[in-house]
Amino acid sequence: MKAKYLAQPQNWDRDTPIAASWTWKSIFGTRLLVKRGTGKRVGNGQTVDIWKDNWIHGTEEGRIKTQRDPNCTLGKVEELIADGEWNHEVLNRWFIAEDVQRIKAIPLSITGCQDRLYWRYTKSGVFTVKSAYDVAMETRQYQHMNRLRRDSGSTSYDQQNSRSGKKRTGKGSPMCRSCGEEVETLEHMFFFCDTAETTWKLAPLQWDGLKEMRGNFVKWWEGMLGAKKREQGQEHIALTVNILWQIWKARNRKAFEEKEADPRKTVQKAIVEWDEYTETQKDIAGEFIQQTTNSCKAEKWRPPPNNSIRINSDAAFSQNMERT
């Protein structure tokens, strides 16, 4: 596989070959994560690229922050070392003070041993599937939230274009569709917009302990989910999600249908849907117990007679909710 796909080392940085196998495409799909998590521990510095490799400790990316000067010819870390010590003159000339401080903090090998690879997301430096999975999920979550931020701040409905019969372009003002006073971020739309603030004031529950986190929706969301284990925590989370959903729908009605949002109706709609959800869960639980009790009395399934076809089906009917 290496001989076929990595005949040249630089191929690893290229796009996945069109004719590559499913296995190789899967491997290529993780290369960004692997590159991000793989660090280089400096030995003699001969294989460590100053500008491309992750070799700086104490930074999120593991790389230096200095922008490379066009006149700088330095390539490998070994060029920063003189007589087994960091060359302070070279460091001070080409790197910013923050990078110089971090580079000097890296211990150098007395014996000039080889550079080594290590995994940046475990204390031992040894790669584990669990640590890679955790990093991938965290990265995916923040990418998703950033996508929501970008979409909520860039998607607009051009009223003039709609009147003339043109299609939505997805481009326009990033200002809030409800108040028009601030840039429409997730935090503004769900918490700080006048309409959203009024909605939360009318809501039957308050998350006072999370007010300081409203500036970061991800942290606020994680804090809210932390209440799952407390008494009625699951119900409170379900109601909160309904309120967020109704705020989002009210915002869309304002943006796309020019209908003004009514915080009171927004809260009422959230409560109604939350009550329906709660009653449905109770009803389903009761019916499940009843079905379990009667299961022992149920007739066993029998194969159909010869030359016939049997079609099995199932359904549930809730008398309380009048729905199937």
Secondary structure by P-SEA (a helix, b strand, c coil): cccccccccccccccccccccaaaaaaaaaaaaaaaabbbbbccccccccccccccccccccccccccccccccccccccccccccaaaaaaacccaaaaaaaaabbbbcccccbbbbbcccccccccaaaaaaaaaaaaaaaaaaaaaaaaacccccaaaaaacccccccccccccccccccccccccccccaaaaaaaaaccccccccccccccaaaaaaaaaccccccaaaaaaaaaaaaaaaaaaaaaaaacccccccaaaaaaaaaaaaaaaaaaaaaaaaaaaaaaaacccccccccccccbbbbbbbbccccccccc
